[in-house]
Amino acid sequence: MPLVTRVTDLIGRTPLFELATTATGTRLLLKLEQFNPTGAAKIRMAREMVLDAERRGLLRDGGHIIESTSGNTGLGLAVVAAERGYRFTAVVDHHASKDKLRAMRAMGAELVFVADDGDDELATSAREDLAEAMAAERPDAYFTEQHNNDANAVGYYSVADELLEDVERVDILLSSVGTGGSLFGTATRLRQLGCIPRVIGVEPVGSIAFGGPGGPYWQSGTGTPPGATIGTAVDYSLLDEGVKVSDIDAFAAARTVAARNGLMLGGSAGGSVFVGLARLEEFPPGSTVVTIVCDGGEKYLDTVFDDTWMAERDLLAPEVEARVAELLARYAPVTRRPGLVDAR
């Protein structure tokens, strides 16, 4: 890494981690986006949305950025706003990780809540309505509107570029879908580069992007809750399959990977890992399966990794964690199996 002068210069070149491999050579690789500044993938699209607004004259010197966020987009925008001299207001709810909210404040963001203290329900639609209204009232403001901003997906083109620098091909791209930018932006760019993967989207049970009844869920920063609009970055023309995963399965996978591998994943990434491990044998021999891990688990120490919080919501499932542990052991790469010494 060369000497840099801006935090955003540190975005990208995140590592690939081989979590699992079958006897037939199919591998599950994790693109660890927690190695970006703010510990999340969304700083990629936050930067692109701001640069796009500047190019189009929608955001001028000293302007005001407004966004509805569950945390990671807000963290990215807070960094970009601080660097480029903008004011930033994040419209949030108490469903968001407390550490994300604290970090946004630490970087100078103003937080506006749409719900009272103690109300930890997901309020995506209310957040977006308020953010849009606030921006309309301020002549210097720009609502980045991540769910319906074409620059969102473009921000993830670099993920595809990096993947094809590290592996020969991506056969299956399997990742969570929130705004849709990370999965479909990466898939779009892979196609532009001549690589056409099978695209499998993962959303929480209760999310409505892939149909079915809507309902509450605890996976943060992913899915489309009832009442919210499915974002324009969700490109169904690129989607080969949509899969739903429960909070119990997603969180069990995240907790087990942490305990067995020392790797902290966020809850939504846990959902993708759960699906990937459960289906790894179904994919053609020798397949390269990539999951974009949009953030790490360190932001969820008071939720996913807190037994009391999990038990209060009936989310603890030792039997599911045991099943995930068995899959991790079965598919462990040779160099990570017990009794082998790493000579490096």
C-alpha positions as a Markdown table, in Angstrom:
| # | Residue | x | y | z |
|---|---|---|---|---|
| 1 | Met | 0.0 | 0.0 | 0.0 |
| 2 | Pro | 1.5 | 3.4 | -1.0 |
| 3 | Leu | 1.5 | 6.4 | 1.2 |
| 4 | Val | -2.0 | 8.1 | 0.9 |
| 5 | Thr | -3.5 | 11.4 | 2.0 |
| 6 | Arg | -7.2 | 10.6 | 2.2 |
| 7 | Val | -9.1 | 7.9 | 4.0 |
| 8 | Thr | -11.0 | 7.1 | 0.8 |
| 9 | Asp | -7.7 | 6.3 | -0.9 |
| 10 | Leu | -7.8 | 3.2 | 1.3 |
| 11 | Ile | -11.0 | 1.8 | -0.3 |
| 12 | Gly | -10.7 | -1.5 | -2.1 |
| 13 | Arg | -8.1 | -4.2 | -2.6 |
| 14 | Thr | -9.9 | -6.2 | 0.1 |
| 15 | Pro | -8.8 | -9.8 | 0.5 |
| 16 | Leu | -10.4 | -13.1 | -0.5 |
| 17 | Phe | -10.7 | -15.8 | 2.2 |
| 18 | Glu | -11.2 | -19.4 | 1.4 |
| 19 | Leu | -13.8 | -20.5 | 3.9 |
| 20 | Ala | -14.7 | -23.9 | 2.5 |
| 21 | Thr | -13.7 | -26.4 | -0.3 |
| 22 | Thr | -15.3 | -29.7 | -1.3 |
| 23 | Ala | -13.5 | -32.9 | -2.4 |
| 24 | Thr | -14.4 | -32.0 | -6.0 |
| 25 | Gly | -12.7 | -28.7 | -5.8 |
| 26 | Thr | -15.6 | -26.3 | -5.4 |
| 27 | Arg | -14.6 | -23.4 | -3.2 |
| 28 | Leu | -16.5 | -20.9 | -1.2 |
| 29 | Leu | -14.6 | -17.6 | -1.1 |
| 30 | Leu | -15.4 | -14.6 | 1.0 |
| 31 | Lys | -14.6 | -11.1 | -0.3 |
| 32 | Leu | -13.9 | -9.5 | 3.1 |
| 33 | Glu | -15.2 | -5.9 | 2.7 |
| 34 | Gln | -14.7 | -5.2 | 6.4 |
| 35 | Phe | -11.1 | -4.3 | 5.4 |
| 36 | Asn | -12.4 | -1.1 | 3.8 |
| 37 | Pro | -12.4 | 2.1 | 5.9 |
| 38 | Thr | -15.5 | 2.1 | 8.1 |
| 39 | Gly | -15.3 | -1.7 | 8.0 |
| 40 | Ala | -17.9 | -2.1 | 5.2 |
| 41 | Ala | -18.5 | -2.4 | 1.5 |
| 42 | Lys | -20.9 | 0.5 | 1.3 |
| 43 | Ile | -18.2 | 3.2 | 1.5 |
| 44 | Arg | -17.5 | 2.2 | -2.2 |
| 45 | Met | -20.9 | 3.3 | -3.2 |
| 46 | Ala | -21.1 | 6.3 | -0.8 |
| 47 | Arg | -18.0 | 7.7 | -2.5 |
| 48 | Glu | -19.4 | 7.1 | -6.0 |
| 49 | Met | -22.8 | 8.7 | -5.2 |
| 50 | Val | -21.1 | 11.9 | -4.0 |
| 51 | Leu | -18.7 | 12.0 | -6.9 |
| 52 | Asp | -21.6 | 11.4 | -9.3 |
| 53 | Ala | -23.6 | 14.2 | -7.7 |
| 54 | Glu | -20.7 | 16.6 | -8.0 |
| 55 | Arg | -20.2 | 15.7 | -11.7 |
| 56 | Arg | -23.9 | 16.4 | -12.4 |
| 57 | Gly | -23.9 | 19.7 | -10.4 |
| 58 | Leu | -26.3 | 18.4 | -7.8 |
| 59 | Leu | -23.9 | 18.9 | -4.9 |
| 60 | Arg | -21.9 | 22.1 | -4.6 |
| 61 | Asp | -19.2 | 23.4 | -2.3 |
| 62 | Gly | -20.3 | 23.4 | 1.3 |
| 63 | Gly | -23.5 | 21.5 | 0.4 |
| 64 | His | -25.6 | 19.3 | 2.6 |
| 65 | Ile | -25.9 | 15.5 | 2.1 |
| 66 | Ile | -29.0 | 13.7 | 3.5 |
| 67 | Glu | -29.5 | 10.0 | 3.5 |
| 68 | Ser | -31.7 | 7.4 | 5.1 |
| 69 | Thr | -29.4 | 4.7 | 6.5 |
| 70 | Ser | -29.3 | 1.7 | 8.8 |
| 71 | Gly | -25.6 | 2.4 | 9.4 |
| 72 | Asn | -23.0 | 1.4 | 6.8 |
| 73 | Thr | -24.0 | 3.8 | 4.0 |
| 74 | Gly | -24.1 | 6.5 | 6.6 |
| 75 | Leu | -20.6 | 5.7 | 7.8 |
| 76 | Gly | -19.3 | 5.9 | 4.3 |
| 77 | Leu | -21.0 | 9.2 | 3.6 |
| 78 | Ala | -19.7 | 10.6 | 6.9 |
| 79 | Val | -16.2 | 9.9 | 5.7 |
| 80 | Val | -16.7 | 11.3 | 2.3 |
| 81 | Ala | -18.5 | 14.4 | 3.7 |
| 82 | Ala | -15.7 | 15.1 | 6.1 |
| 83 | Glu | -13.1 | 14.8 | 3.4 |
| 84 | Arg | -14.9 | 17.0 | 0.9 |
| 85 | Gly | -16.3 | 19.7 | 3.2 |
| 86 | Tyr | -20.0 | 18.8 | 3.2 |
| 87 | Arg | -22.5 | 18.7 | 6.0 |
| 88 | Phe | -24.1 | 15.3 | 6.4 |
| 89 | Thr | -27.4 | 14.3 | 8.1 |
| 90 | Ala | -28.3 | 10.7 | 8.6 |
| 91 | Val | -31.9 | 9.8 | 9.1 |
| 92 | Val | -31.9 | 6.7 | 11.2 |
| 93 | Asp | -33.9 | 4.4 | 13.5 |
| 94 | His | -33.1 | 2.5 | 16.7 |
| 95 | His | -32.9 | -0.8 | 14.8 |
| 96 | Ala | -29.4 | 0.2 | 13.6 |
| 97 | Ser | -26.3 | -1.0 | 15.5 |
| 98 | Lys | -25.5 | 1.4 | 18.3 |
| 99 | Asp | -21.8 | 1.3 | 17.4 |
| 100 | Lys | -22.7 | 2.5 | 13.8 |
| 101 | Leu | -24.7 | 5.4 | 15.2 |
| 102 | Arg | -21.9 | 6.3 | 17.6 |
| 103 | Ala | -19.3 | 6.2 | 14.8 |
| 104 | Met | -21.3 | 8.4 | 12.5 |
| 105 | Arg | -21.6 | 11.0 | 15.2 |
| 106 | Ala | -17.9 | 10.7 | 15.9 |
| 107 | Met | -17.2 | 11.6 | 12.3 |
| 108 | Gly | -19.4 | 14.7 | 12.4 |
| 109 | Ala | -22.7 | 13.4 | 11.1 |
| 110 | Glu | -26.0 | 14.8 | 12.5 |
| 111 | Leu | -28.4 | 12.0 | 13.4 |
| 112 | Val | -32.2 | 12.5 | 13.0 |
| 113 | Phe | -34.3 | 9.6 | 14.5 |
| 114 | Val | -37.7 | 8.6 | 13.1 |
| 115 | Ala | -38.7 | 6.7 | 16.2 |
| 116 | Asp | -38.6 | 7.3 | 20.0 |
| 117 | Asp | -36.0 | 5.7 | 22.3 |
| 118 | Gly | -37.0 | 2.1 | 23.0 |
| 119 | Asp | -38.6 | 1.5 | 19.7 |
| 120 | Asp | -36.2 | -0.7 | 17.8 |
| 121 | Glu | -38.5 | -1.7 | 14.9 |
| 122 | Leu | -37.0 | -1.4 | 11.4 |
| 123 | Ala | -38.4 | 1.8 | 9.9 |
| 124 | Thr | -37.0 | 2.0 | 6.4 |
| 125 | Ser | -40.0 | 3.6 | 4.7 |
| 126 | Ala | -40.4 | 6.3 | 7.4 |
| 127 | Arg | -36.7 | 7.1 | 7.2 |
| 128 | Glu | -36.7 | 7.5 | 3.4 |
| 129 | Asp | -39.9 | 9.7 | 3.5 |
| 130 | Leu | -38.3 | 12.0 | 6.1 |
| 131 | Ala | -35.0 | 12.2 | 4.3 |
| 132 | Glu | -36.7 | 13.1 | 1.1 |
| 133 | Ala | -38.8 | 15.8 | 2.8 |
| 134 | Met | -35.8 | 17.3 | 4.6 |
| 135 | Ala | -33.8 | 17.5 | 1.4 |
| 136 | Ala | -36.8 | 19.2 | -0.4 |
| 137 | Glu | -36.8 | 21.9 | 2.3 |
| 138 | Arg | -33.1 | 22.9 | 1.9 |
| 139 | Pro | -31.9 | 24.5 | -1.3 |
| 140 | Asp | -28.3 | 23.3 | -0.6 |
| 141 | Ala | -29.2 | 19.7 | 0.2 |
| 142 | Tyr | -28.9 | 16.6 | -1.9 |
| 143 | Phe | -30.7 | 13.3 | -1.0 |
| 144 | Thr | -28.4 | 10.6 | -2.2 |
| 145 | Glu | -31.3 | 8.1 | -2.1 |
| 146 | Gln | -29.2 | 5.0 | -2.1 |
| 147 | His | -32.0 | 2.6 | -3.1 |
| 148 | Asn | -32.7 | 4.5 | -6.3 |
| 149 | Asn | -29.4 | 5.9 | -7.3 |
| 150 | Asp | -27.6 | 4.5 | -10.4 |
| 151 | Ala | -24.3 | 5.4 | -8.9 |
| 152 | Asn | -24.9 | 2.9 | -6.1 |
| 153 | Ala | -24.3 | -0.1 | -8.4 |
| 154 | Val | -21.4 | 1.6 | -10.2 |
| 155 | Gly | -19.6 | 2.0 | -6.9 |
| 156 | Tyr | -19.2 | -1.8 | -6.8 |
| 157 | Tyr | -17.7 | -2.2 | -10.3 |
| 158 | Ser | -14.3 | -2.2 | -8.6 |
| 159 | Val | -15.2 | -5.3 | -6.6 |
| 160 | Ala | -15.5 | -7.3 | -9.9 |
| 161 | Asp | -12.2 | -5.9 | -11.2 |
| 162 | Glu | -10.5 | -7.0 | -8.0 |
| 163 | Leu | -12.1 | -10.4 | -8.1 |
| 164 | Leu | -10.8 | -11.2 | -11.5 |
| 165 | Glu | -7.3 | -10.0 | -10.5 |
| 166 | Asp | -7.4 | -12.7 | -7.8 |
| 167 | Val | -9.2 | -15.6 | -9.4 |
| 168 | Glu | -9.5 | -16.9 | -12.9 |
| 169 | Arg | -13.3 | -16.8 | -12.9 |
| 170 | Val | -16.3 | -16.4 | -10.7 |
| 171 | Asp | -18.8 | -19.2 | -11.4 |
| 172 | Ile | -21.4 | -18.4 | -8.7 |
| 173 | Leu | -21.9 | -15.0 | -7.1 |
| 174 | Leu | -24.0 | -15.5 | -4.0 |
| 175 | Ser | -24.6 | -12.6 | -1.7 |
| 176 | Ser | -27.2 | -10.7 | 0.3 |
| 177 | Val | -29.5 | -8.2 | -1.3 |
| 178 | Gly | -30.3 | -4.9 | 0.4 |
| 179 | Thr | -30.2 | -2.0 | -2.0 |
| 180 | Gly | -29.0 | -4.5 | -4.5 |
| 181 | Gly | -25.9 | -2.4 | -5.4 |
| 182 | Ser | -23.2 | -4.8 | -4.2 |
| 183 | Leu | -24.6 | -8.0 | -5.8 |
| 184 | Phe | -25.9 | -6.6 | -9.1 |
| 185 | Gly | -23.2 | -3.9 | -9.6 |
| 186 | Thr | -20.6 | -6.6 | -9.2 |
| 187 | Ala | -22.5 | -8.9 | -11.5 |
| 188 | Thr | -22.9 | -6.2 | -14.2 |
| 189 | Arg | -19.2 | -5.4 | -14.2 |
| 190 | Leu | -18.2 | -9.1 | -14.3 |
| 191 | Arg | -20.4 | -9.5 | -17.4 |
| 192 | Gln | -18.7 | -6.5 | -19.0 |
| 193 | Leu | -15.3 | -8.2 | -18.3 |
| 194 | Gly | -16.5 | -11.4 | -20.0 |
| 195 | Cys | -17.3 | -13.4 | -16.9 |
| 196 | Ile | -21.0 | -14.5 | -16.6 |
| 197 | Pro | -21.6 | -16.0 | -13.2 |
| 198 | Arg | -24.8 | -17.6 | -11.8 |
| 199 | Val | -26.2 | -14.9 | -9.6 |
| 200 | Ile | -27.9 | -16.0 | -6.4 |
| 201 | Gly | -29.4 | -13.3 | -4.2 |
| 202 | Val | -30.1 | -13.9 | -0.5 |
| 203 | Glu | -32.6 | -11.9 | 1.6 |
| 204 | Pro | -34.1 | -12.4 | 5.1 |
| 205 | Val | -37.3 | -14.2 | 5.6 |
| 206 | Gly | -39.8 | -11.3 | 5.9 |
| 207 | Ser | -38.1 | -9.3 | 3.1 |
| 208 | Ile | -40.3 | -8.8 | 0.0 |
| 209 | Ala | -37.8 | -8.4 | -2.9 |
| 210 | Phe | -38.1 | -12.1 | -3.9 |
| 211 | Gly | -41.8 | -12.3 | -3.2 |
| 212 | Gly | -43.7 | -14.0 | -0.4 |
| 213 | Pro | -45.2 | -12.5 | 2.7 |
| 214 | Gly | -43.4 | -9.6 | 4.4 |
| 215 | Gly | -42.7 | -9.5 | 8.1 |
| 216 | Pro | -40.2 | -8.3 | 10.7 |
| 217 | Tyr | -36.6 | -9.5 | 10.7 |
| 218 | Trp | -33.4 | -8.6 | 12.6 |
| 219 | Gln | -30.7 | -8.9 | 9.9 |
| 220 | Ser | -29.4 | -5.4 | 9.6 |
| 221 | Gly | -28.8 | -3.4 | 6.4 |
| 222 | Thr | -30.3 | -6.0 | 4.1 |
| 223 | Gly | -33.6 | -7.0 | 2.6 |
| 224 | Thr | -36.6 | -4.9 | 1.7 |
| 225 | Pro | -39.1 | -4.7 | 4.6 |
| 226 | Pro | -42.9 | -4.5 | 4.0 |
| 227 | Gly | -43.9 | -0.9 | 3.1 |
| 228 | Ala | -40.5 | 0.0 | 1.6 |
| 229 | Thr | -40.0 | 0.3 | -2.2 |
| 230 | Ile | -37.7 | -2.2 | -3.9 |
| 231 | Gly | -34.7 | -0.3 | -5.1 |
| 232 | Thr | -33.8 | 0.2 | -8.8 |
| 233 | Ala | -30.4 | -1.4 | -8.2 |
| 234 | Val | -32.2 | -4.7 | -7.7 |
| 235 | Asp | -31.8 | -6.0 | -11.3 |
| 236 | Tyr | -34.0 | -9.0 | -11.8 |
| 237 | Ser | -32.7 | -9.5 | -15.3 |
| 238 | Leu | -29.4 | -10.6 | -13.7 |
| 239 | Leu | -30.9 | -12.7 | -11.0 |
| 240 | Asp | -30.8 | -16.4 | -11.5 |
| 241 | Glu | -32.2 | -17.4 | -8.1 |
| 242 | Gly | -33.5 | -15.6 | -5.0 |
| 243 | Val | -33.2 | -17.3 | -1.6 |
| 244 | Lys | -34.6 | -16.4 | 1.8 |
| 245 | Val | -32.7 | -17.2 | 5.0 |
| 246 | Ser | -34.1 | -16.9 | 8.5 |
| 247 | Asp | -32.5 | -14.7 | 11.2 |
| 248 | Ile | -31.8 | -17.9 | 13.2 |
| 249 | Asp | -29.8 | -19.5 | 10.4 |
| 250 | Ala | -28.0 | -16.3 | 9.4 |
| 251 | Phe | -26.9 | -15.5 | 13.0 |
| 252 | Ala | -26.0 | -19.1 | 13.7 |
| 253 | Ala | -23.6 | -19.1 | 10.8 |
| 254 | Ala | -22.0 | -15.8 | 11.8 |
| 255 | Arg | -21.6 | -16.9 | 15.4 |
| 256 | Thr | -20.1 | -20.3 | 14.4 |
| 257 | Val | -17.6 | -18.8 | 11.8 |
| 258 | Ala | -16.4 | -16.5 | 14.6 |
| 259 | Ala | -16.1 | -19.3 | 17.1 |
| 260 | Arg | -14.5 | -21.8 | 14.8 |
| 261 | Asn | -12.4 | -19.6 | 12.5 |
| 262 | Gly | -11.8 | -16.4 | 14.4 |
| 263 | Leu | -13.5 | -14.5 | 11.6 |
| 264 | Met | -16.2 | -12.0 | 12.6 |
| 265 | Leu | -19.0 | -11.6 | 10.0 |
| 266 | Gly | -22.1 | -9.4 | 10.1 |
| 267 | Gly | -25.5 | -11.0 | 10.3 |
| 268 | Ser | -26.4 | -10.6 | 6.7 |
| 269 | Ala | -23.1 | -12.1 | 5.5 |
| 270 | Gly | -23.9 | -14.9 | 7.9 |
| 271 | Gly | -27.1 | -15.6 | 5.8 |
| 272 | Ser | -25.1 | -15.8 | 2.6 |
| 273 | Val | -22.5 | -18.1 | 4.2 |
| 274 | Phe | -25.3 | -20.3 | 5.6 |
| 275 | Val | -26.7 | -20.7 | 2.1 |
| 276 | Gly | -23.3 | -21.2 | 0.5 |
| 277 | Leu | -22.3 | -24.0 | 3.0 |
| 278 | Ala | -25.6 | -25.7 | 2.8 |
| 279 | Arg | -25.6 | -25.9 | -1.0 |
| 280 | Leu | -21.9 | -26.2 | -1.7 |
| 281 | Glu | -22.1 | -29.8 | -2.9 |
| 282 | Glu | -24.9 | -28.9 | -5.3 |
| 283 | Phe | -22.6 | -26.7 | -7.4 |
| 284 | Pro | -20.7 | -28.2 | -10.4 |
| 285 | Pro | -17.3 | -29.6 | -9.4 |
| 286 | Gly | -14.5 | -27.1 | -9.5 |
| 287 | Ser | -16.8 | -24.1 | -9.1 |
| 288 | Thr | -15.6 | -20.8 | -7.6 |
| 289 | Val | -18.3 | -19.5 | -5.4 |
| 290 | Val | -17.9 | -15.9 | -4.1 |
| 291 | Thr | -19.8 | -14.2 | -1.4 |
| 292 | Ile | -19.4 | -10.5 | -0.8 |
| 293 | Val | -19.1 | -10.0 | 3.0 |
| 294 | Cys | -20.5 | -6.5 | 3.3 |
| 295 | Asp | -19.3 | -5.9 | 6.8 |
| 296 | Gly | -17.7 | -7.5 | 9.9 |
| 297 | Gly | -19.2 | -8.7 | 13.1 |
| 298 | Glu | -17.5 | -6.3 | 15.4 |
| 299 | Lys | -20.4 | -3.9 | 15.0 |
| 300 | Tyr | -22.9 | -6.5 | 16.3 |
| 301 | Leu | -21.3 | -7.4 | 19.6 |
| 302 | Asp | -24.4 | -6.1 | 21.4 |
| 303 | Thr | -26.8 | -8.0 | 19.1 |
| 304 | Val | -25.8 | -11.1 | 17.1 |
| 305 | Phe | -22.9 | -12.0 | 19.4 |
| 306 | Asp | -24.7 | -11.2 | 22.6 |
| 307 | Asp | -26.4 | -14.3 | 24.1 |
| 308 | Thr | -28.8 | -12.2 | 26.2 |
| 309 | Trp | -30.0 | -10.1 | 23.2 |
| 310 | Met | -30.4 | -13.3 | 21.1 |
| 311 | Ala | -32.2 | -15.2 | 23.8 |
| 312 | Glu | -34.7 | -12.4 | 24.4 |
| 313 | Arg | -35.7 | -12.6 | 20.7 |
| 314 | Asp | -35.7 | -16.5 | 20.6 |
| 315 | Leu | -32.8 | -16.4 | 18.1 |
| 316 | Leu | -30.4 | -18.7 | 19.9 |
| 317 | Ala | -30.2 | -22.1 | 18.1 |
| 318 | Pro | -27.4 | -24.4 | 19.3 |
| 319 | Glu | -28.5 | -27.1 | 17.0 |
| 320 | Val | -28.1 | -24.9 | 13.9 |
| 321 | Glu | -24.7 | -23.7 | 15.1 |
| 322 | Ala | -23.7 | -27.4 | 15.5 |
| 323 | Arg | -24.8 | -28.1 | 11.9 |
| 324 | Val | -22.8 | -25.1 | 10.6 |
| 325 | Ala | -19.8 | -26.3 | 12.7 |
| 326 | Glu | -20.1 | -29.7 | 11.1 |
| 327 | Leu | -20.1 | -28.2 | 7.6 |
| 328 | Leu | -17.1 | -26.0 | 8.4 |
| 329 | Ala | -15.2 | -29.0 | 9.6 |
| 330 | Arg | -16.2 | -31.1 | 6.6 |
| 331 | Tyr | -15.2 | -28.4 | 4.0 |
| 332 | Ala | -12.1 | -27.0 | 5.8 |
| 333 | Pro | -9.3 | -26.3 | 3.3 |
| 334 | Val | -6.4 | -28.8 | 3.8 |
| 335 | Thr | -4.1 | -26.2 | 5.3 |
| 336 | Arg | -6.6 | -25.4 | 8.1 |
| 337 | Arg | -7.3 | -29.0 | 9.2 |
| 338 | Pro | -6.3 | -30.0 | 12.7 |
| 339 | Gly | -2.8 | -31.4 | 13.2 |
| 340 | Leu | -1.3 | -29.5 | 10.2 |
| 341 | Val | 1.4 | -26.9 | 11.0 |
| 342 | Asp | 1.6 | -23.8 | 9.0 |
| 343 | Ala | 5.3 | -23.5 | 8.2 |
| 344 | Arg | 5.2 | -19.9 | 7.0 |
